[in-house]
């Protein structure tokens, strides 16, 4: 029977990081950051947080802001999580929706 620990950790990290971004991170007006996916390594030492940004033109700004504030986000997350070891955050871009739209357009053209 597969372990349910990693999916639970992923969901907790997603929830807590989302709350931290909403409450503590100050972004430009009209810029929205959404956590698309969280992927924690099997040894729970690293967590990749995939984010999507609206509008897409603000993606470099949002990713730069997240990287700059990663330390503060990490500290806030560490206070909320009650696991050992504590996973280190890494923010990555998620272009799944953009790629899906591109494929959909190509299929319609056929």
N, C-alpha and C positions, 0 to 999 in steps of 0.2 A: 504494500500500500504506500503510495507516494506521500511524502511529508507535506503538511499544509503550512509549515512554518514560513517559508519564503513568500508565498502569496499573502500571508497575514502581515509580514513585515513590509512588503511592498505597499499594501493598502494603508498601513499606519504612516509610513513615510509620505505617501501621496497626500493623505489627509492633513498631516501636520505641516508639511512644506507649503501646501496650498493655503492653509490658515496663516502661516507666517508671511507669505507673499502678500496676501490680502490685507493683513493688519499692519505689518511692520515695514514693508517695502514701498517707497514712494517712487512711482513711475510718472511719466508725463501724463497729462490729461488725455484720455481717449486711447491709451495703450492698455491692452488686456493680455495677460499672460495666463495660459491654461496648461495644466500638467496633463500631458497626453498619456504618458506611460512611465512607470518606475520599474527599474530592473536592478535587483540586488544580486551580488555575486553569491555563489553557494557558501563561501566562508564568511559572509556577512560583513566583510571589511570595506566594500565599495558599493555605492549605489549610484546608478546613472538615472538622472531625472530628465526625461524628454519633454520639452516644452514647445508649445505652439503660441504664436503671437498674432494678435490682430490689432491693427492692420499689418500685413506682411512687410510693408516698407519700413516698419520700426523694429524689425527683427534684430539687426545688429545692435541697436541701442539697448533693447531689452536683454539680450544675451550678455552684453558688456556690463550692464547694471547688475545682473544676477551673479556674474563672476566676481564683480567688485564687492558685492555684499555676501558672497558665499560664506565667509568666516562668521558673520553675524547670524546668518540663516542656520549654519551648522551648530553654533552655540545654542540657539533657541531649540533646535531639534534635539540636541543631546540632553537638554533639560527635560524634554517631554518623553523621550524613549527610555524604556527600562529594560534594555537588553545589553548583553555583552557579546562580542565587541560592538562598539558603536560604528555604524557605517559612515564612510566619508562620502560626501556629496560631490557629484560631478554633473554639471548641466550640459545637456546636448540639445540640438535642434531636432524637431520633429516635422517633417514635411509630408507626412502620410496623406493628409487631406489634399494638399496641392498636387501630389502625384496621382491621387485617385481622380481628381478633376481632369487632369491631363489625359489619363487613360480613357476616361468617359468620353471626352471630346473626340479622341481618336476612334473609338468604337462607333460613335454616332456618324462620323465621316465615312465609315465603311458601309 
